[in-house]
Amino acid sequence: MSHEMSVRPPFKRRTLWLGFVAVLLPLAVMLALQYRWLVKLDRASEEAHRAALKNYLEAVTDKVQYTYSWQAEQALDLPS
């Protein structure tokens, strides 16, 4: 009986460590993948923001050019 008790604790300890590894390894993989995806998402968000600002700037530029062009035509339009 005493021999059985001395064998059990190392076996339980090893089982506990295997359980920790079985839980922590997938967790580490998931965290690494999530970090990688978040970095990709951040880059894509920056590109989308840059594209939106470019489109907005082009729209404002076109509006300003149209307004000043029209005002210049009105100012230079001489009655015949």
N, CA, C and O atoms as a MOPAC input file, in Angstrom:
PM7 MOZYME 1SCF
protein

 N      0.79900 1    -1.19700 1     0.00000 1
 C      0.00000 1     0.00000 1     0.00000 1
 C      0.84000 1     1.25800 1     0.00000 1
 O      0.55700 1     2.20900 1    -0.72900 1
 N      1.86600 1     1.25700 1     0.81600 1
 C      2.70000 1     2.44800 1     0.86900 1
 C      3.42600 1     2.66900 1    -0.44900 1
 O      3.72100 1     3.80500 1    -0.82100 1
 N      3.70800 1     1.59200 1    -1.14400 1
 C      4.36600 1     1.71100 1    -2.44800 1
 C      3.44700 1     2.39300 1    -3.46800 1
 O      3.92200 1     3.19600 1    -4.27100 1
 N      2.15700 1     2.09300 1    -3.45600 1
 C      1.19000 1     2.72300 1    -4.36400 1
 C      1.09600 1     4.22300 1    -4.11400 1
 O      1.01800 1     5.00000 1    -5.06600 1
 N      1.10000 1     4.63300 1    -2.88100 1
 C      0.98200 1     6.05300 1    -2.56100 1
 C      2.19700 1     6.83200 1    -3.02800 1
 O      2.05600 1     7.99100 1    -3.41800 1
 N      3.36500 1     6.25300 1    -3.00500 1
 C      4.55200 1     6.96900 1    -3.44800 1
 C      4.59400 1     7.09300 1    -4.97100 1
 O      5.27400 1     7.97600 1    -5.49400 1
 N      3.88900 1     6.23400 1    -5.68300 1
 C      3.86100 1     6.27400 1    -7.14100 1
 C      2.82800 1     7.28300 1    -7.64000 1
 O      3.02500 1     7.88500 1    -8.69600 1
 N      1.77900 1     7.47400 1    -6.93400 1
 C      0.69100 1     8.33200 1    -7.39800 1
 C      1.04600 1     9.81700 1    -7.52000 1
 O      0.72500 1    10.40300 1    -8.55400 1
 N      1.67000 1    10.45200 1    -6.56300 1
 C      1.90100 1    11.88100 1    -6.68800 1
 C      2.68600 1    12.29900 1    -7.93700 1
 O      2.29300 1    13.27400 1    -8.57600 1
 N      3.78400 1    11.61000 1    -8.32400 1
 C      4.45800 1    12.02200 1    -9.56300 1
 C      3.55500 1    11.86200 1   -10.78300 1
 O      3.58700 1    12.68100 1   -11.70100 1
 N      2.74700 1    10.79600 1   -10.78400 1
 C      1.83100 1    10.59900 1   -11.90000 1
 C      0.80900 1    11.72500 1   -11.95600 1
 O      0.50200 1    12.22600 1   -13.03700 1
 N      0.27900 1    12.12600 1   -10.81100 1
 C     -0.68700 1    13.22500 1   -10.77200 1
 C     -0.02300 1    14.53200 1   -11.17300 1
 O     -0.62500 1    15.36000 1   -11.85600 1
 N      1.21700 1    14.71100 1   -10.74600 1
 C      1.93200 1    15.93400 1   -11.08700 1
 C      2.16500 1    16.01200 1   -12.59400 1
 O      1.99300 1    17.07100 1   -13.19800 1
 N      2.55300 1    14.89900 1   -13.19500 1
 C      2.78400 1    14.87500 1   -14.63500 1
 C      1.47900 1    15.12900 1   -15.38800 1
 O      1.46000 1    15.84300 1   -16.39100 1
 N      0.41000 1    14.54600 1   -14.90400 1
 C     -0.89800 1    14.75300 1   -15.52600 1
 C     -1.30300 1    16.22600 1   -15.43100 1
 O     -1.86800 1    16.78600 1   -16.37000 1
 N     -1.01200 1    16.83500 1   -14.30600 1
 C     -1.32600 1    18.25000 1   -14.13900 1
 C     -0.53200 1    19.10500 1   -15.12600 1
 O     -1.08500 1    20.00900 1   -15.75200 1
 N      0.75400 1    18.82100 1   -15.26400 1
 C      1.57100 1    19.58200 1   -16.21900 1
 C      1.11200 1    19.36500 1   -17.65700 1
 O      1.08100 1    20.30500 1   -18.45100 1
 N      0.75500 1    18.12700 1   -17.98900 1
 C      0.23100 1    17.86200 1   -19.33500 1
 C     -1.07300 1    18.61900 1   -19.56900 1
 O     -1.32900 1    19.10800 1   -20.66900 1
 N     -1.88200 1    18.70900 1   -18.53700 1
 C     -3.12000 1    19.48400 1   -18.64700 1
 C     -2.83900 1    20.96200 1   -18.87900 1
 O     -3.49300 1    21.60000 1   -19.70400 1
 N     -1.86100 1    21.50900 1   -18.14600 1
 C     -1.48400 1    22.92100 1   -18.35500 1
 C     -0.99500 1    23.15500 1   -19.77500 1
 O     -1.38700 1    24.12700 1   -20.42000 1
 N     -0.14500 1    22.27000 1   -20.25800 1
 C      0.37600 1    22.40100 1   -21.62400 1
 C     -0.75700 1    22.27300 1   -22.63300 1
 O     -0.80700 1    23.01200 1   -23.61600 1
 N     -1.66400 1    21.33500 1   -22.38800 1
 C     -2.78300 1    21.13100 1   -23.31400 1
 C     -3.68200 1    22.35700 1   -23.38400 1
 O     -4.33300 1    22.58100 1   -24.40400 1
 N     -3.73100 1    23.14400 1   -22.33600 1
 C     -4.55500 1    24.35500 1   -22.32400 1
 C     -3.75800 1    25.56200 1   -22.82500 1
 O     -4.26800 1    26.36400 1   -23.60700 1
 N     -2.52400 1    25.68600 1   -22.38100 1
 C     -1.74000 1    26.87900 1   -22.69800 1
 C     -1.23600 1    26.91100 1   -24.14000 1
 O     -1.12900 1    27.98800 1   -24.72600 1
 N     -0.93200 1    25.77500 1   -24.70800 1
 C     -0.43700 1    25.75000 1   -26.08600 1
 C     -1.48200 1    26.26700 1   -27.08300 1
 O     -1.15600 1    27.14700 1   -27.88000 1
 N     -2.71300 1    25.76600 1   -27.07500 1
 C     -3.71500 1    26.33800 1   -27.98700 1
 C     -3.99600 1    27.81600 1   -27.69300 1
 O     -4.24900 1    28.60000 1   -28.60800 1
 N     -3.95000 1    28.18400 1   -26.42000 1
 C     -4.16300 1    29.58300 1   -26.06000 1
 C     -3.07600 1    30.46700 1   -26.67000 1
 O     -3.36800 1    31.53700 1   -27.20400 1
 N     -1.83500 1    30.02100 1   -26.59000 1
 C     -0.72400 1    30.79100 1   -27.16300 1
 C     -0.86700 1    30.89700 1   -28.67600 1
 O     -0.60600 1    31.95300 1   -29.25300 1
 N     -1.27800 1    29.81400 1   -29.31800 1
 C     -1.48000 1    29.84000 1   -30.77200 1
 C     -2.60000 1    30.81000 1   -31.13000 1
 O     -2.46800 1    31.59500 1   -32.06900 1
 N     -3.69000 1    30.76000 1   -30.39400 1
 C     -4.80700 1    31.67000 1   -30.67100 1
 C     -4.40800 1    33.12800 1   -30.45500 1
 O     -4.79600 1    33.99900 1   -31.23400 1
 N     -3.64500 1    33.39500 1   -29.41500 1
 C     -3.20000 1    34.77000 1   -29.17100 1
 C     -2.28300 1    35.25900 1   -30.28100 1
 O     -2.38800 1    36.40900 1   -30.71000 1
 N     -1.39300 1    34.40400 1   -30.74800 1
 C     -0.48900 1    34.78300 1   -31.83800 1
 C     -1.27900 1    35.07000 1   -33.11200 1
 O     -1.01900 1    36.05900 1   -33.79900 1
 N     -2.23800 1    34.20800 1   -33.42400 1
 C     -3.05900 1    34.43200 1   -34.62200 1
 C     -3.88800 1    35.70300 1   -34.49900 1
 O     -4.01100 1    36.46600 1   -35.45800 1
 N     -4.44700 1    35.92600 1   -33.33600 1
 C     -5.25600 1    37.12600 1   -33.13400 1
 C     -4.39800 1    38.37900 1   -33.29100 1
 O     -4.83200 1    39.35100 1   -33.90800 1
 N     -3.19900 1    38.36400 1   -32.74500 1
 C     -2.30200 1    39.52200 1   -32.88700 1
 C     -1.98200 1    39.76700 1   -34.36100 1
 O     -1.99800 1    40.90600 1   -34.82800 1
 N     -1.69100 1    38.68500 1   -35.09000 1
 C     -1.37800 1    38.82400 1   -36.51300 1
 C     -2.55900 1    39.41000 1   -37.28300 1
 O     -2.38100 1    40.28800 1   -38.12700 1
 N     -3.75800 1    38.92500 1   -36.99000 1
 C     -4.95300 1    39.43500 1   -37.67500 1
 C     -5.22000 1    40.88800 1   -37.31400 1
 O     -5.64500 1    41.67000 1   -38.16500 1
 N     -4.97800 1    41.25500 1   -36.07400 1
 C     -5.19400 1    42.64600 1   -35.67100 1
 C     -4.19600 1    43.58400 1   -36.34900 1
 O     -4.54900 1    44.71100 1   -36.69900 1
 N     -2.96700 1    43.13700 1   -36.53800 1
 C     -1.98300 1    43.94700 1   -37.25300 1
 C     -2.42800 1    44.14900 1   -38.69900 1
 O     -2.34700 1    45.25600 1   -39.23000 1
 N     -2.90400 1    43.06000 1   -39.33800 1
 C     -3.40500 1    43.17400 1   -40.71400 1
 C     -4.60900 1    44.10700 1   -40.78600 1
 O     -4.71600 1    44.91400 1   -41.71000 1
 N     -5.51000 1    44.00100 1   -39.81900 1
 C     -6.68900 1    44.85600 1   -39.78300 1
 C     -6.29500 1    46.31400 1   -39.60500 1
 O     -6.89200 1    47.19800 1   -40.21900 1
 N     -5.30800 1    46.57000 1   -38.78100 1
 C     -4.84000 1    47.93400 1   -38.56000 1
 C     -4.27700 1    48.52700 1   -39.84200 1
 O     -4.54700 1    49.68200 1   -40.17000 1
 N     -3.49200 1    47.73300 1   -40.56500 1
 C     -2.94700 1    48.21900 1   -41.84700 1
 C     -4.06000 1    48.49900 1   -42.84700 1
 O     -4.04600 1    49.52200 1   -43.53100 1
 N     -5.02500 1    47.58700 1   -42.92800 1
 C     -6.14200 1    47.77100 1   -43.86100 1
 C     -6.97100 1    48.99000 1   -43.46900 1
 O     -7.44600 1    49.71500 1   -44.34300 1
 N     -7.14900 1    49.22600 1   -42.18100 1
 C     -7.91100 1    50.39200 1   -41.72100 1
 C     -7.18400 1    51.68400 1   -42.07900 1
 O     -7.81100 1    52.66500 1   -42.48100 1
 N     -5.87000 1    51.68200 1   -41.93500 1
 C     -5.09300 1    52.86500 1   -42.31000 1
 C     -5.22800 1    53.15300 1   -43.79900 1
 O     -5.39700 1    54.30500 1   -44.20100 1
 N     -5.15500 1    52.10000 1   -44.62200 1
 C     -5.29700 1    52.29000 1   -46.06600 1
 C     -6.69600 1    52.79800 1   -46.42000 1
 O     -6.83800 1    53.67200 1   -47.27500 1
 N     -7.71700 1    52.26300 1   -45.77600 1
 C     -9.09100 1    52.70100 1   -46.03500 1
 C     -9.27300 1    54.15500 1   -45.61000 1
 O     -9.93000 1    54.92600 1   -46.30900 1
 N     -8.70700 1    54.52900 1   -44.48600 1
 C     -8.80000 1    55.91200 1   -44.01700 1
 C     -8.08500 1    56.85500 1   -44.99000 1
 O     -8.59500 1    57.92500 1   -45.32200 1
 N     -6.91400 1    56.44500 1   -45.43200 1
 C     -6.16100 1    57.25800 1   -46.38600 1
 C     -6.94100 1    57.42900 1   -47.69100 1
 O     -6.97400 1    58.52100 1   -48.25800 1
 N     -7.56900 1    56.34900 1   -48.16500 1
 C     -8.36500 1    56.41800 1   -49.39900 1
 C     -9.57800 1    57.32800 1   -49.20900 1
 O     -9.92300 1    58.09400 1   -50.10900 1
 N    -10.22000 1    57.25100 1   -48.05800 1
 C    -11.38000 1    58.11000 1   -47.79300 1
 C    -10.95900 1    59.57900 1   -47.75700 1
 O    -11.65200 1    60.43300 1   -48.30900 1
 N     -9.83900 1    59.87600 1   -47.11700 1
 C     -9.35500 1    61.26200 1   -47.09200 1
 C     -8.99800 1    61.75600 1   -48.49300 1
 O     -9.26200 1    62.90800 1   -48.83700 1
 N     -8.40200 1    60.88500 1   -49.28900 1
 C     -8.05300 1    61.26600 1   -50.66300 1
 C     -9.31000 1    61.58500 1   -51.46700 1
 O     -9.35400 1    62.58000 1   -52.19000 1
 N    -10.32800 1    60.73900 1   -51.34000 1
 C    -11.59300 1    60.98500 1   -52.05300 1
 C    -12.24100 1    62.28700 1   -51.59300 1
 O    -12.75000 1    63.05300 1   -52.41100 1
 N    -12.22100 1    62.53400 1   -50.29900 1
 C    -12.79100 1    63.76600 1   -49.76400 1
 C    -12.02900 1    64.98100 1   -50.29100 1
 O    -12.63800 1    65.96900 1   -50.70100 1
 N    -10.71000 1    64.90600 1   -50.27900 1
 C     -9.89400 1    66.01300 1   -50.77300 1
 C    -10.14300 1    66.27300 1   -52.25600 1
 O    -10.20600 1    67.42400 1   -52.69000 1
 N    -10.28500 1    65.20000 1   -53.03000 1
 C    -10.58300 1    65.37700 1   -54.46000 1
 C    -11.94700 1    66.03600 1   -54.65100 1
 O    -12.08900 1    66.89700 1   -55.51900 1
 N    -12.94200 1    65.65700 1   -53.87100 1
 C    -14.27500 1    66.24300 1   -53.98300 1
 C    -14.24100 1    67.72700 1   -53.61400 1
 O    -14.86200 1    68.54700 1   -54.29000 1
 N    -13.52700 1    68.07300 1   -52.55300 1
 C    -13.42000 1    69.47700 1   -52.14400 1
 C    -12.68100 1    70.27600 1   -53.21500 1
 O    -13.08100 1    71.39100 1   -53.55000 1
 N    -11.60600 1    69.70400 1   -53.74900 1
 C    -10.84000 1    70.38600 1   -54.79000 1
 C    -11.70200 1    70.64400 1   -56.02600 1
 O    -11.67100 1    71.73500 1   -56.59500 1
 N    -12.46900 1    69.63500 1   -56.43500 1
 C    -13.35200 1    69.80800 1   -57.59900 1
 C    -14.39000 1    70.89700 1   -57.33300 1
 O    -14.66400 1    71.71700 1   -58.21000 1
 N    -14.96400 1    70.91200 1   -56.14000 1
 C    -15.97700 1    71.91500 1   -55.80100 1
 C    -15.37400 1    73.31600 1   -55.80300 1
 O    -15.97600 1    74.24800 1   -56.33500 1
 N    -14.19600 1    73.47200 1   -55.21600 1
 C    -13.53600 1    74.78600 1   -55.18700 1
 C    -13.19200 1    75.22100 1   -56.60000 1
 O    -13.41500 1    76.37500 1   -56.96600 1
 N    -12.65400 1    74.31300 1   -57.39100 1
 C    -12.29200 1    74.65300 1   -58.77100 1
 C    -13.53700 1    75.06100 1   -59.56400 1
 O    -13.49500 1    76.03500 1   -60.31700 1
 N    -14.62200 1    74.34000 1   -59.40600 1
 C    -15.85900 1    74.66800 1   -60.11400 1
 C    -16.37400 1    76.03600 1   -59.68400 1
 O    -16.77000 1    76.84800 1   -60.52000 1
 N    -16.36900 1    76.29000 1   -58.36700 1
 C    -16.88100 1    77.56400 1   -57.85100 1
 C    -16.06700 1    78.73900 1   -58.37500 1
 O    -16.63100 1    79.71300 1   -58.87400 1
 N    -14.75300 1    78.65200 1   -58.26500 1
 C    -13.92200 1    79.76500 1   -58.72800 1
 C    -13.93300 1    79.89800 1   -60.23900 1
 O    -13.84300 1    81.00800 1   -60.76500 1
 N    -14.04100 1    78.79700 1   -60.93300 1
 C    -14.13000 1    78.83900 1   -62.38800 1
 C    -15.41300 1    79.55100 1   -62.80400 1
 O    -15.39600 1    80.40200 1   -63.69400 1
 N    -16.51800 1    79.20200 1   -62.16100 1
 C    -17.79500 1    79.83300 1   -62.48100 1
 C    -17.75100 1    81.33000 1   -62.14600 1
 O    -18.21900 1    82.15200 1   -62.93400 1
 N    -17.19300 1    81.68700 1   -60.98500 1
 C    -17.10000 1    83.09700 1   -60.59500 1
 C    -16.19900 1    83.87300 1   -61.55300 1
 O    -16.47800 1    85.03000 1   -61.86800 1
 N    -15.13500 1    83.25000 1   -62.01100 1
 C    -14.24000 1    83.91700 1   -62.96100 1
 C    -14.95700 1    84.14300 1   -64.28700 1
 O    -14.81800 1    85.20800 1   -64.89000 1
 N    -15.71100 1    83.16600 1   -64.74400 1
 C    -16.46700 1    83.33000 1   -65.98400 1
 C    -17.48400 1    84.45900 1   -65.84400 1
 O    -17.66400 1    85.24900 1   -66.77000 1
 N    -18.14600 1    84.53800 1   -64.70100 1
 C    -19.12900 1    85.59500 1   -64.46500 1
 C    -18.44900 1    86.96600 1   -64.41500 1
 O    -18.98100 1    87.94600 1   -64.93500 1
 N    -17.30300 1    87.02600 1   -63.80400 1
 C    -16.60200 1    88.30600 1   -63.68900 1
 C    -16.05100 1    88.76100 1   -65.02600 1
 O    -16.01600 1    89.96100 1   -65.30000 1
 N    -15.61800 1    87.83100 1   -65.86200 1
 C    -15.02500 1    88.19500 1   -67.14700 1
 C    -16.02500 1    88.24600 1   -68.28500 1
 O    -15.66900 1    88.62100 1   -69.40300 1
 N    -17.27000 1    87.87800 1   -68.02200 1
 C    -18.29200 1    87.88500 1   -69.06200 1
 C    -18.70500 1    89.33600 1   -69.32200 1
 O    -19.40900 1    89.95100 1   -68.52200 1
 N    -18.26800 1    89.84400 1   -70.41500 1
 C    -18.57100 1    91.21900 1   -70.76700 1
 C    -19.81300 1    91.25200 1   -71.67600 1
 O    -19.94200 1    90.45300 1   -72.60400 1
 N    -20.69900 1    92.17500 1   -71.39200 1
 C    -21.87800 1    92.26200 1   -72.27600 1
 C    -21.44100 1    92.75100 1   -73.66400 1
 O    -20.56200 1    93.60500 1   -73.78300 1
 N    -22.05900 1    92.20300 1   -74.69700 1
 C    -21.67800 1    92.59000 1   -76.04300 1
 C    -22.41900 1    93.77500 1   -76.53100 1
 O    -22.20100 1    94.21900 1   -77.65800 1

